């Protein structure tokens, strides 16, 4: 896994475990100490290669940090599935939400609720991550040619406190800012705090990504304006299902997208805004 200190990855792991239990599969879950511990994640993967598992489901922190271990696994004839976030291009299968679409959904919503446009900013995660590149690109590309101007794109390494610092600086430089799009919910909470300290809650909208339960609570309190929920439990269940199907010899597409939806106060309690199985979230 990428990091179990983030509720998103806890939910993804829980989804994998629940489907593994139903299928009679033994699942061993490991994760590094932080969300940016690229070498620690590599060491974990390398150590697991010698335990001769039937399949490895990996969520790399960057596109490259697990590549050497993946190549070792391939040379040993072991199956590696890339689950969410960064992309291991040599992996035979990738399962997860369409990361580009994450940013698209927030940008489309802003265009609908603010047709007059304005200045907006992006708070990005760890540099080089496939999710960061594509979530940001989806947002920026969708706003191109509209009345919106992306005045800042700054990284905060998935960290709440770093996001608080970075967004505070952006708010100081751009007092007319209308909204932030954050690459994950944890950073969005830091941005919300920066907005609250300037008494701009409701005036500067903050959108996150991941849909962790704390983000839902923040939306209910009128803090976060929205989050793109990638339904990690469902993604985990799908990933485990794919692994078992492949081990049984079934042919499946290389890329399998899992569901996602933009959640706002208006859609929070609408069953049709949530994929089946997540209505009670």
Backbone as CSV, one residue per row, in Angstrom:
resi,resn,N_x,N_y,N_z,CA_x,CA_y,CA_z,C_x,C_y,C_z
1,UNK,0.841,-1.185,0.000,0.000,0.000,0.000,0.884,1.247,0.000
2,UNK,0.254,2.392,-0.254,0.992,3.649,-0.297,1.297,4.181,1.104
3,UNK,0.274,4.221,1.989,0.447,4.764,3.337,-0.852,4.565,4.099
4,UNK,-0.786,3.886,5.251,-2.006,3.586,5.988,-2.352,4.635,7.040
5,UNK,-1.587,5.748,7.070,-1.947,6.851,7.938,-3.014,7.750,7.334
6,UNK,-3.289,7.546,6.041,-4.336,8.285,5.334,-5.573,7.395,5.265
7,UNK,-6.722,7.945,5.679,-7.953,7.148,5.724,-8.303,6.555,4.365
8,UNK,-7.936,7.245,3.295,-8.233,6.726,1.956,-7.627,5.346,1.764
9,UNK,-6.360,5.197,2.145,-5.682,3.915,1.932,-6.155,2.872,2.924
10,UNK,-6.607,3.302,4.104,-7.226,2.359,5.037,-8.494,1.761,4.421
11,UNK,-9.293,2.621,3.776,-10.532,2.149,3.149,-10.235,1.234,1.963
12,UNK,-9.209,1.576,1.181,-8.841,0.731,0.050,-8.415,-0.650,0.545
13,UNK,-7.606,-0.659,1.614,-7.161,-1.928,2.193,-8.346,-2.725,2.738
14,UNK,-9.294,-2.031,3.361,-10.477,-2.713,3.901,-11.300,-3.340,2.793
15,UNK,-11.407,-2.647,1.657,-12.131,-3.208,0.526,-11.456,-4.449,-0.017
16,UNK,-10.136,-4.408,-0.131,-9.391,-5.598,-0.569,-9.612,-6.758,0.395
17,UNK,-9.519,-6.447,1.694,-9.641,-7.507,2.695,-11.030,-8.129,2.687
18,UNK,-12.067,-7.304,2.551,-13.426,-7.846,2.581,-13.674,-8.782,1.400
19,UNK,-13.173,-8.397,0.212,-13.370,-9.262,-0.960,-12.487,-10.503,-0.865
20,UNK,-11.281,-10.352,-0.311,-10.400,-11.507,-0.130,-11.039,-12.531,0.804
21,UNK,-11.660,-12.037,1.878,-12.327,-12.946,2.817,-13.458,-13.707,2.135
22,UNK,-14.216,-13.003,1.296,-15.326,-13.651,0.588,-14.835,-14.711,-0.397
23,UNK,-13.657,-14.475,-0.957,-13.127,-15.392,-1.977,-12.202,-16.456,-1.399
24,UNK,-11.944,-16.395,-0.097,-11.055,-17.374,0.518,-9.595,-17.141,0.187
25,UNK,-9.215,-15.881,0.031,-7.837,-15.527,-0.317,-7.124,-14.992,0.926
26,UNK,-5.880,-15.416,1.151,-5.084,-14.856,2.245,-4.403,-13.591,1.743
27,UNK,-4.602,-12.491,2.456,-4.071,-11.200,2.044,-3.113,-10.669,3.097
28,UNK,-1.929,-10.268,2.673,-0.913,-9.686,3.549,-0.725,-8.241,3.115
29,UNK,-1.001,-7.292,4.021,-0.948,-5.865,3.684,0.228,-5.203,4.388
30,UNK,1.051,-4.513,3.622,2.187,-3.759,4.173,2.151,-2.334,3.615
31,UNK,2.727,-1.392,4.364,2.794,-0.001,3.916,3.963,0.694,4.606
32,UNK,4.562,1.695,3.946,5.669,2.443,4.560,5.175,3.412,5.623
33,UNK,6.134,4.098,6.266,5.824,4.917,7.431,5.203,6.261,7.094
34,UNK,5.423,6.769,5.881,4.829,8.035,5.463,4.392,7.927,4.008
35,UNK,3.646,8.941,3.560,3.124,8.933,2.200,4.181,9.347,1.171
36,UNK,5.361,9.729,1.646,6.442,10.087,0.729,7.706,9.260,0.979
37,UNK,7.563,8.149,1.697,8.699,7.265,1.992,8.902,6.294,0.825
38,UNK,9.437,6.818,-0.266,9.564,6.015,-1.488,10.539,4.854,-1.315
39,UNK,11.654,5.083,-0.629,12.636,4.006,-0.441,12.106,2.952,0.520
40,UNK,11.363,3.391,1.550,10.783,2.431,2.481,9.762,1.535,1.807
41,UNK,8.963,2.098,0.904,7.984,1.291,0.180,8.686,0.283,-0.718
42,UNK,9.769,0.702,-1.367,10.533,-0.204,-2.218,11.109,-1.365,-1.410
43,UNK,11.659,-1.073,-0.238,12.226,-2.117,0.608,11.166,-3.141,1.012
44,UNK,9.961,-2.664,1.316,8.876,-3.578,1.673,8.538,-4.510,0.514
45,UNK,8.422,-3.931,-0.677,8.080,-4.721,-1.859,9.172,-5.751,-2.145
46,UNK,10.424,-5.323,-2.065,11.534,-6.251,-2.333,11.528,-7.407,-1.337
47,UNK,11.234,-7.115,-0.077,11.184,-8.170,0.922,10.057,-9.151,0.686
48,UNK,8.953,-8.674,0.153,7.796,-9.539,-0.088,7.985,-10.435,-1.313
49,UNK,8.895,-10.051,-2.205,9.095,-10.852,-3.413,9.529,-12.283,-3.089
50,UNK,10.218,-12.460,-1.978,10.773,-13.772,-1.643,9.814,-14.622,-0.816
51,UNK,8.599,-14.119,-0.629,7.592,-14.907,0.090,6.695,-15.678,-0.877
52,UNK,6.975,-15.503,-2.179,6.298,-16.295,-3.226,4.772,-16.212,-3.169
53,UNK,4.261,-15.003,-3.130,2.817,-14.801,-3.230,2.359,-15.084,-4.663
54,UNK,1.094,-15.386,-4.817,0.554,-15.637,-6.156,0.402,-14.339,-6.945
55,UNK,0.191,-13.231,-6.227,0.040,-11.946,-6.913,0.396,-10.827,-5.947
56,UNK,0.844,-9.714,-6.518,1.170,-8.514,-5.746,0.304,-7.363,-6.244
57,UNK,-0.417,-6.725,-5.326,-1.229,-5.556,-5.667,-0.523,-4.350,-5.059
58,UNK,0.016,-3.491,-5.901,0.866,-2.412,-5.405,0.305,-1.043,-5.780
59,UNK,0.427,-0.098,-4.830,0.023,1.293,-5.044,1.269,2.155,-4.857
60,UNK,2.055,2.342,-5.912,3.339,3.038,-5.771,3.179,4.515,-5.453
61,UNK,4.183,5.058,-4.749,4.144,6.466,-4.386,4.534,7.372,-5.554
62,UNK,5.373,6.873,-6.453,5.693,7.594,-7.683,5.697,6.593,-8.832
63,UNK,5.825,7.090,-10.055,5.835,6.200,-11.210,7.077,5.320,-11.249
64,UNK,8.130,5.674,-10.523,9.409,4.976,-10.659,9.889,4.255,-9.406
65,UNK,9.371,4.582,-8.216,10.031,4.081,-7.004,9.917,2.575,-6.817
66,UNK,8.936,1.912,-7.442,8.810,0.455,-7.306,9.190,-0.297,-8.584
67,UNK,9.708,0.424,-9.573,9.963,-0.186,-10.874,10.971,-1.332,-10.787
68,UNK,12.054,-1.159,-10.045,13.084,-2.202,-9.984,12.538,-3.486,-9.370
69,UNK,11.693,-3.355,-8.340,11.098,-4.542,-7.713,10.097,-5.199,-8.652
70,UNK,9.347,-4.382,-9.390,8.407,-4.944,-10.360,9.144,-5.768,-11.415
71,UNK,10.269,-5.264,-11.899,11.034,-5.997,-12.905,11.578,-7.303,-12.336
72,UNK,11.959,-7.277,-11.049,12.384,-8.521,-10.400,11.241,-9.528,-10.371
73,UNK,10.056,-9.047,-10.008,8.894,-9.932,-9.948,8.584,-10.513,-11.320
74,UNK,8.637,-9.673,-12.337,8.356,-10.145,-13.692,9.365,-11.212,-14.115
75,UNK,10.650,-11.032,-13.756,11.681,-12.003,-14.125,11.470,-13.342,-13.425
76,UNK,10.770,-13.305,-12.290,10.470,-14.525,-11.533,9.124,-15.119,-11.914
77,UNK,8.439,-14.486,-12.874,7.137,-14.982,-13.310,6.019,-14.677,-12.349
78,UNK,6.177,-13.636,-11.484,5.162,-13.287,-10.494,4.269,-12.168,-11.033
79,UNK,2.984,-12.248,-10.724,2.014,-11.274,-11.213,2.020,-10.019,-10.352
80,UNK,2.064,-8.861,-11.002,1.993,-7.574,-10.301,0.851,-6.751,-10.888
81,UNK,-0.075,-6.338,-10.029,-1.174,-5.474,-10.439,-0.968,-4.095,-9.822
82,UNK,-1.100,-3.079,-10.630,-0.947,-1.689,-10.205,-2.326,-1.169,-9.781
83,UNK,-2.473,-0.862,-8.483,-3.770,-0.433,-7.954,-3.706,1.040,-7.566
84,UNK,-4.297,1.875,-8.396,-4.486,3.288,-8.069,-3.179,4.082,-8.034
85,UNK,-3.374,5.392,-8.080,-2.348,6.414,-7.948,-1.266,6.303,-9.004
86,UNK,0.016,6.244,-8.599,1.096,6.270,-9.586,1.009,5.061,-10.512
87,UNK,1.658,5.179,-11.664,1.538,4.152,-12.702,2.873,3.452,-12.935
88,UNK,2.861,2.132,-12.749,3.991,1.291,-13.136,3.724,0.825,-14.561
89,UNK,4.422,1.403,-15.505,4.068,1.161,-16.904,4.332,-0.275,-17.340
90,UNK,5.216,-0.987,-16.646,5.452,-2.390,-17.006,4.430,-3.343,-16.381
91,UNK,3.611,-2.846,-15.463,2.581,-3.704,-14.867,1.562,-4.095,-15.934
92,UNK,1.120,-5.323,-15.890,0.210,-5.826,-16.926,-1.199,-5.271,-16.781
93,UNK,-1.580,-4.861,-15.563,-2.932,-4.353,-15.346,-2.906,-3.201,-14.357
94,UNK,-3.815,-2.238,-14.562,-3.966,-1.080,-13.673,-5.438,-0.958,-13.313
95,UNK,-5.713,-0.802,-11.998,-7.086,-0.682,-11.508,-7.194,0.570,-10.651
96,UNK,-8.179,1.405,-10.933,-8.384,2.603,-10.127,-9.222,3.625,-10.853
97,UNK,-9.492,4.762,-10.214,-10.295,5.805,-10.845,-9.510,6.519,-11.941
98,UNK,-10.221,7.148,-12.844,-9.609,7.962,-13.889,-9.113,9.256,-13.242
99,UNK,-7.805,9.361,-13.042,-7.250,10.484,-12.294,-7.479,11.817,-13.009
100,UNK,-7.403,11.822,-14.303,-7.646,13.049,-15.074,-9.072,13.537,-14.845
101,UNK,-10.008,12.585,-14.800,-11.419,12.920,-14.617,-11.672,13.561,-13.249
102,UNK,-10.840,13.241,-12.247,-10.984,13.883,-10.929,-10.979,15.397,-11.057
103,UNK,-9.951,15.913,-11.739,-9.838,17.354,-11.912,-10.905,17.927,-12.813
104,UNK,-11.284,17.159,-13.837,-12.319,17.601,-14.769,-13.620,17.881,-14.030
105,UNK,-13.992,17.000,-13.117,-15.284,17.137,-12.437,-15.349,18.397,-11.571
106,UNK,-14.258,18.720,-10.904,-14.253,19.935,-10.091,-14.321,21.170,-10.989
107,UNK,-13.550,21.180,-12.075,-13.549,22.328,-12.986,-14.923,22.536,-13.616
108,UNK,-15.567,21.459,-14.026,-16.899,21.578,-14.619,-17.899,22.146,-13.614
109,UNK,-17.765,21.719,-12.365,-18.666,22.230,-11.322,-18.455,23.724,-11.111
110,UNK,-17.202,24.155,-11.074,-16.916,25.579,-10.904,-17.490,26.401,-12.061
111,UNK,-17.353,25.891,-13.263,-17.891,26.609,-14.425,-19.405,26.730,-14.347
112,UNK,-20.044,25.718,-13.752,-21.508,25.743,-13.637,-21.992,26.702,-12.562
113,UNK,-21.267,26.770,-11.419,-21.753,27.593,-10.300,-21.172,29.010,-10.315
114,UNK,-20.097,29.223,-11.094,-19.474,30.550,-11.196,-19.258,30.907,-12.665
115,UNK,-20.305,31.102,-13.415,-20.123,31.396,-14.847,-19.310,32.650,-15.115
116,UNK,-19.212,33.531,-14.108,-18.426,34.754,-14.281,-16.931,34.501,-14.187
117,UNK,-16.535,33.314,-13.668,-15.133,32.961,-13.573,-14.421,33.627,-12.417
118,UNK,-13.089,33.712,-12.524,-12.284,34.315,-11.472,-10.958,33.607,-11.327
119,UNK,-10.218,33.956,-10.283,-8.900,33.375,-10.029,-9.032,32.121,-9.161
120,UNK,-8.319,31.065,-9.552,-8.338,29.803,-8.804,-6.912,29.285,-8.669
121,UNK,-6.708,28.363,-7.727,-5.374,27.805,-7.493,-5.468,26.303,-7.277
122,UNK,-4.350,25.615,-7.508,-4.266,24.169,-7.319,-3.206,23.863,-6.267
123,UNK,-3.553,23.022,-5.287,-2.586,22.517,-4.318,-2.300,21.072,-4.703
124,UNK,-1.047,20.809,-5.073,-0.684,19.514,-5.637,-0.004,18.621,-4.601
125,UNK,-0.053,17.321,-4.840,0.599,16.354,-3.970,2.068,16.184,-4.323
126,UNK,2.599,14.990,-4.067,4.017,14.704,-4.281,4.379,14.841,-5.750
127,UNK,5.400,15.629,-6.035,5.821,15.873,-7.411,6.178,14.570,-8.119
128,UNK,5.740,14.463,-9.369,6.059,13.291,-10.170,5.039,12.185,-10.113
129,UNK,4.091,12.276,-9.180,3.060,11.251,-9.071,2.096,11.344,-10.246
130,UNK,1.730,10.202,-10.780,0.776,10.146,-11.889,-0.534,10.827,-11.499
131,UNK,-0.982,10.584,-10.273,-2.242,11.179,-9.817,-2.140,12.696,-9.788
132,UNK,-1.024,13.217,-9.303,-0.829,14.663,-9.227,-0.845,15.278,-10.622
133,UNK,-0.083,14.682,-11.517,0.020,15.212,-12.878,-1.344,15.227,-13.550
134,UNK,-2.079,14.140,-13.434,-3.326,14.025,-14.172,-4.494,14.728,-13.500
135,UNK,-4.579,14.708,-12.187,-5.647,15.451,-11.510,-5.506,16.948,-11.804
136,UNK,-4.272,17.428,-11.741,-4.025,18.841,-12.019,-4.320,19.173,-13.473
137,UNK,-3.867,18.322,-14.387,-4.095,18.568,-15.816,-5.577,18.562,-16.152
138,UNK,-6.337,17.645,-15.564,-7.775,17.600,-15.819,-8.463,18.881,-15.414
139,UNK,-8.038,19.426,-14.277,-8.614,20.681,-13.777,-8.224,21.855,-14.675
140,UNK,-6.932,21.991,-14.939,-6.431,23.125,-15.725,-6.943,23.080,-17.163
141,UNK,-6.889,21.912,-17.785,-7.329,21.793,-19.177,-8.804,22.144,-19.339
142,UNK,-9.631,21.729,-18.373,-11.066,21.963,-18.462,-11.411,23.435,-18.306
143,UNK,-10.578,24.163,-17.587,-10.820,25.600,-17.400,-10.247,26.448,-18.535
144,UNK,-9.448,25.835,-19.398,-8.840,26.596,-20.490,-9.918,27.176,-21.404
145,UNK,-9.769,28.453,-21.734,-10.743,29.125,-22.588,-11.968,29.621,-21.859
146,UNK,-12.010,29.432,-20.543,-13.145,29.901,-19.734,-12.758,31.205,-19.041
147,UNK,-13.685,31.850,-18.329,-13.351,33.088,-17.602,-12.456,32.854,-16.376
148,UNK,-12.098,31.606,-16.105,-11.250,31.318,-14.953,-9.767,31.428,-15.311
149,UNK,-8.975,31.856,-14.343,-7.526,31.927,-14.494,-6.872,31.144,-13.359
150,UNK,-6.060,30.160,-13.694,-5.316,29.406,-12.681,-4.068,30.221,-12.350
151,UNK,-4.078,30.894,-11.204,-3.003,31.830,-10.863,-1.855,31.161,-10.113
152,UNK,-2.083,29.946,-9.576,-1.020,29.276,-8.824,-1.230,27.770,-8.844
153,UNK,-0.128,27.031,-8.970,-0.102,25.572,-8.844,1.108,25.251,-7.976
154,UNK,0.859,24.905,-6.731,1.966,24.681,-5.800,1.819,23.338,-5.092
155,UNK,2.952,22.677,-4.859,2.957,21.374,-4.220,2.977,21.455,-2.708
156,UNK,2.329,20.485,-2.067,2.335,20.394,-0.603,2.600,18.969,-0.128
157,UNK,3.039,18.095,-1.039,3.510,16.740,-0.692,2.498,15.905,0.083
158,UNK,1.217,16.107,-0.176,0.117,15.374,0.472,-0.033,15.737,1.948
159,UNK,0.648,16.765,2.441,0.713,17.068,3.874,-0.206,18.229,4.250
160,UNK,-0.962,18.055,5.328,-1.914,19.079,5.776,-1.210,20.380,6.163
161,UNK,-0.160,20.276,6.971,0.509,21.481,7.456,1.213,22.217,6.325
162,UNK,1.804,21.469,5.414,2.439,22.095,4.259,1.385,22.804,3.402
163,UNK,0.224,22.194,3.245,-0.858,22.799,2.463,-1.347,24.084,3.121
164,UNK,-1.394,24.093,4.453,-1.777,25.301,5.181,-0.808,26.440,4.880
165,UNK,0.481,26.144,4.911,1.494,27.167,4.647,1.416,27.673,3.207
166,UNK,1.353,26.736,2.271,1.356,27.098,0.854,0.113,27.910,0.494
167,UNK,-1.042,27.452,0.944,-2.288,28.153,0.603,-2.368,29.520,1.280
168,UNK,-1.772,29.655,2.451,-1.754,30.959,3.124,-0.999,31.970,2.266
169,UNK,0.121,31.535,1.706,0.883,32.413,0.830,0.115,32.795,-0.419
170,UNK,-0.611,31.838,-0.970,-1.407,32.115,-2.175,-2.517,33.114,-1.870
171,UNK,-3.172,32.936,-0.732,-4.244,33.862,-0.348,-3.715,35.271,-0.138
172,UNK,-2.500,35.379,0.375,-1.899,36.705,0.572,-1.588,37.370,-0.771
173,UNK,-1.128,36.559,-1.733,-0.742,37.114,-3.033,-1.940,37.407,-3.929
174,UNK,-3.014,36.626,-3.732,-4.184,36.759,-4.606,-5.439,36.948,-3.760
175,UNK,-5.666,38.159,-3.264,-6.809,38.413,-2.365,-8.167,38.221,-3.032
176,UNK,-8.215,38.173,-4.367,-9.492,37.971,-5.071,-9.710,36.509,-5.465
177,UNK,-8.913,35.612,-4.923,-9.029,34.189,-5.264,-10.433,33.677,-4.960
178,UNK,-10.958,32.851,-5.880,-12.323,32.327,-5.713,-12.369,30.879,-5.221
179,UNK,-11.332,30.082,-5.554,-11.413,28.661,-5.204,-10.051,27.981,-5.265
180,UNK,-9.931,26.894,-4.472,-8.778,25.988,-4.513,-9.245,24.607,-4.962
181,UNK,-8.443,23.962,-5.798,-8.629,22.526,-6.040,-7.413,21.812,-5.465
182,UNK,-7.637,20.870,-4.549,-6.555,20.143,-3.880,-6.517,18.699,-4.355
183,UNK,-5.309,18.182,-4.555,-5.147,16.834,-5.092,-5.547,15.731,-4.119
184,UNK,-5.706,16.065,-2.824,-6.309,15.093,-1.899,-7.023,15.834,-0.763
185,UNK,-7.791,15.093,0.013,-8.599,15.708,1.075,-7.745,16.194,2.242
186,UNK,-6.674,15.462,2.565,-5.830,15.860,3.693,-5.289,17.273,3.472
187,UNK,-4.768,17.542,2.289,-4.287,18.888,1.989,-5.434,19.896,1.988
188,UNK,-6.597,19.470,1.525,-7.753,20.368,1.500,-8.110,20.851,2.904
189,UNK,-7.931,19.995,3.921,-8.219,20.413,5.294,-7.263,21.532,5.723
190,UNK,-6.008,21.457,5.301,-5.070,22.526,5.597,-5.470,23.825,4.921
191,UNK,-5.952,23.722,3.693,-6.389,24.909,2.957,-7.627,25.512,3.617
192,UNK,-8.546,24.674,4.059,-9.735,25.173,4.765,-9.322,25.980,5.987
193,UNK,-8.321,25.499,6.713,-7.853,26.228,7.899,-7.281,27.589,7.510
194,UNK,-6.532,27.638,6.413,-5.983,28.915,5.950,-7.104,29.883,5.575
195,UNK,-8.136,29.363,4.927,-9.274,30.189,4.522,-10.025,30.700,5.754
196,UNK,-10.216,29.825,6.741,-10.924,30.228,7.966,-10.163,31.319,8.719
197,UNK,-8.843,31.222,8.751,-8.047,32.213,9.472,-8.168,33.600,8.852
198,UNK,-8.554,33.652,7.598,-8.724,34.938,6.921,-10.191,35.338,6.801
199,UNK,-11.052,34.605,7.523,-12.496,34.893,7.516,-13.073,34.882,6.102
200,UNK,-12.599,33.926,5.291,-13.069,33.833,3.920,-13.824,32.533,3.640
201,UNK,-14.228,31.838,4.709,-14.977,30.609,4.517,-16.290,30.911,3.801
202,UNK,-16.547,30.227,2.723,-17.733,30.476,1.911,-17.464,31.444,0.781
203,UNK,-16.445,32.286,0.942,-16.057,33.215,-0.112,-14.996,32.605,-1.021
204,UNK,-14.114,31.804,-0.435,-13.118,31.042,-1.192,-13.469,29.563,-1.035
205,UNK,-13.868,28.933,-2.122,-14.291,27.536,-2.064,-13.075,26.606,-2.100
206,UNK,-13.174,25.498,-1.362,-12.085,24.516,-1.306,-12.634,23.149,-1.686
207,UNK,-12.020,22.540,-2.684,-12.406,21.207,-3.146,-11.252,20.234,-2.928
208,UNK,-11.578,19.039,-2.447,-10.576,18.004,-2.247,-10.775,16.846,-3.207
209,UNK,-10.006,15.803,-2.971,-10.086,14.583,-3.777,-9.869,13.389,-2.854
210,UNK,-10.639,12.363,-3.006,-10.552,11.056,-2.326,-11.868,10.650,-1.687
211,UNK,-12.587,11.614,-1.077,-13.863,11.267,-0.465,-13.740,10.497,0.828
212,UNK,-12.724,10.809,1.649,-12.611,10.134,2.938,-13.741,10.600,3.856
213,UNK,-14.122,9.817,4.866,-15.244,10.192,5.728,-15.114,11.587,6.348
214,UNK,-13.896,11.984,6.718,-13.708,13.313,7.301,-14.056,14.410,6.305
215,UNK,-13.886,14.147,5.021,-14.262,15.130,3.993,-15.780,15.278,3.940
216,UNK,-16.497,14.162,4.055,-17.959,14.220,4.096,-18.416,15.057,5.293
217,UNK,-17.760,14.833,6.440,-18.119,15.601,7.638,-17.856,17.087,7.435
218,UNK,-16.738,17.400,6.789,-16.386,18.803,6.533,-17.403,19.462,5.605
219,UNK,-17.862,18.731,4.611,-18.891,19.261,3.700,-20.174,19.534,4.475
220,UNK,-20.554,18.626,5.354,-21.769,18.818,6.166,-21.661,20.054,7.053
221,UNK,-20.435,20.351,7.519,-20.233,21.525,8.379,-20.138,22.821,7.576
222,UNK,-20.165,22.715,6.258,-20.071,23.910,5.430,-18.654,24.415,5.257
223,UNK,-17.658,23.544,5.421,-16.249,23.932,5.261,-15.759,23.563,3.859
224,UNK,-15.496,22.308,3.623,-15.171,21.899,2.252,-16.375,22.139,1.349
225,UNK,-16.109,22.643,0.138,-17.193,22.816,-0.835,-17.518,21.510,-1.527
226,UNK,-16.542,20.594,-1.586,-16.791,19.316,-2.227,-15.537,18.459,-2.269
227,UNK,-15.727,17.199,-2.620,-14.618,16.263,-2.809,-14.984,15.298,-3.929
228,UNK,-13.995,14.885,-4.683,-14.224,13.851,-5.695,-13.974,12.513,-5.020
229,UNK,-15.047,11.791,-4.731,-14.948,10.506,-4.051,-14.617,9.427,-5.065
230,UNK,-13.505,8.742,-4.828,-13.103,7.626,-5.692,-13.536,6.287,-5.104
231,UNK,-14.307,6.339,-4.018,-14.866,5.131,-3.402,-13.803,4.047,-3.220
232,UNK,-12.810,4.313,-2.343,-11.675,3.399,-2.208,-12.047,1.980,-1.789
233,UNK,-13.081,1.817,-0.976,-13.466,0.453,-0.612,-13.904,-0.338,-1.847
234,UNK,-14.647,0.332,-2.721,-15.080,-0.334,-3.943,-13.885,-0.614,-4.846
235,UNK,-12.940,0.326,-4.913,-11.729,0.116,-5.711,-10.960,-1.088,-5.193
236,UNK,-10.843,-1.196,-3.862,-10.149,-2.337,-3.277,-10.819,-3.654,-3.595
237,UNK,-12.135,-3.675,-3.535,-12.871,-4.905,-3.850,-12.680,-5.287,-5.325
238,UNK,-12.740,-4.285,-6.188,-12.558,-4.543,-7.622,-11.154,-5.082,-7.885
239,UNK,-10.147,-4.478,-7.242,-8.765,-4.912,-7.448,-8.571,-6.369,-7.045
240,UNK,-9.153,-6.762,-5.917,-9.030,-8.153,-5.478,-9.753,-9.089,-6.435
241,UNK,-10.914,-8.666,-6.897,-11.672,-9.462,-7.872,-10.855,-9.656,-9.154
242,UNK,-10.220,-8.590,-9.625,-9.406,-8.666,-10.837,-8.238,-9.632,-10.644
243,UNK,-7.576,-9.548,-9.495,-6.437,-10.429,-9.230,-6.846,-11.894,-9.307
244,UNK,-7.967,-12.229,-8.673,-8.421,-13.626,-8.659,-8.835,-14.078,-10.059
245,UNK,-9.528,-13.220,-10.787,-9.935,-13.575,-12.149,-8.715,-13.843,-13.042
246,UNK,-7.684,-13.007,-12.897,-6.473,-13.201,-13.701,-5.760,-14.491,-13.315
247,UNK,-5.708,-14.775,-12.021,-5.074,-16.024,-11.570,-5.824,-17.247,-12.070
248,UNK,-7.141,-17.078,-12.280,-7.948,-18.176,-12.811,-7.863,-18.272,-14.332
249,UNK,-7.104,-17.377,-14.950,-6.886,-17.468,-16.391,-7.817,-16.643,-17.254
250,UNK,-8.645,-15.792,-16.647,-9.537,-14.953,-17.453,-8.757,-13.830,-18.124
251,UNK,-9.247,-13.390,-19.269,-8.653,-12.274,-19.993,-9.412,-10.991,-19.637
252,UNK,-8.690,-9.971,-19.210,-9.301,-8.704,-18.814,-8.546,-7.549,-19.463
253,UNK,-9.201,-6.384,-19.615,-8.511,-5.216,-20.168,-7.333,-4.815,-19.285
254,UNK,-6.347,-4.160,-19.875,-5.189,-3.720,-19.095,-5.597,-2.663,-18.072
255,UNK,-6.472,-1.738,-18.462,-6.915,-0.664,-17.571,-8.370,-0.889,-17.191
256,UNK,-8.647,-0.910,-15.891,-10.010,-1.086,-15.394,-10.314,0.082,-14.472
257,UNK,-11.213,0.969,-14.916,-11.549,2.149,-14.121,-12.608,1.813,-13.078
258,UNK,-12.393,2.319,-11.873,-13.373,2.187,-10.792,-14.193,3.477,-10.721
259,UNK,-15.341,3.458,-10.012,-16.257,4.610,-10.038,-15.738,5.820,-9.268
260,UNK,-16.303,6.978,-9.569,-16.018,8.204,-8.849,-17.193,9.157,-9.015
261,UNK,-17.290,10.133,-8.102,-18.360,11.134,-8.185,-17.956,12.362,-7.391
262,UNK,-18.326,13.528,-7.903,-18.121,14.777,-7.152,-19.224,14.885,-6.111
263,UNK,-18.810,15.011,-4.851,-19.757,15.121,-3.746,-19.752,16.555,-3.228
264,UNK,-20.916,17.190,-3.207,-21.100,18.522,-2.634,-22.260,18.447,-1.648
265,UNK,-22.594,19.556,-1.015,-23.727,19.549,-0.081,-25.022,19.207,-0.810
266,UNK,-25.094,19.580,-2.086,-26.305,19.322,-2.866,-26.452,17.840,-3.225
267,UNK,-25.328,17.139,-3.395,-25.406,15.733,-3.814,-25.109,14.767,-2.674
268,UNK,-24.780,15.290,-1.509,-24.329,14.458,-0.396,-25.285,13.325,-0.060
269,UNK,-26.564,13.618,-0.042,-27.537,12.613,0.387,-28.379,12.055,-0.763
270,UNK,-27.909,12.274,-1.991,-28.649,11.742,-3.140,-28.091,10.388,-3.540
271,UNK,-28.920,9.393,-3.487,-28.453,8.043,-3.814,-27.917,7.952,-5.231
272,UNK,-28.460,8.767,-6.148,-28.021,8.664,-7.529,-26.662,9.321,-7.753
273,UNK,-26.103,9.985,-6.715,-24.775,10.567,-6.839,-23.701,9.580,-6.405
274,UNK,-24.122,8.439,-5.834,-23.167,7.474,-5.292,-23.286,6.137,-5.991
275,UNK,-22.145,5.495,-6.324,-22.204,4.160,-6.897,-22.845,3.165,-5.942
276,UNK,-23.417,2.136,-6.492,-24.080,1.102,-5.697,-23.117,0.526,-4.653
277,UNK,-23.637,0.357,-3.442,-22.820,-0.202,-2.377,-22.217,0.845,-1.461
278,UNK,-22.306,2.147,-1.826,-21.727,3.202,-1.025,-22.774,4.169,-0.489
279,UNK,-24.047,3.854,-0.657,-25.109,4.804,-0.332,-25.118,5.189,1.144
280,UNK,-24.628,4.307,2.004,-24.700,4.572,3.432,-23.518,5.373,3.959
281,UNK,-22.589,5.738,3.101,-21.396,6.474,3.536,-21.765,7.797,4.198
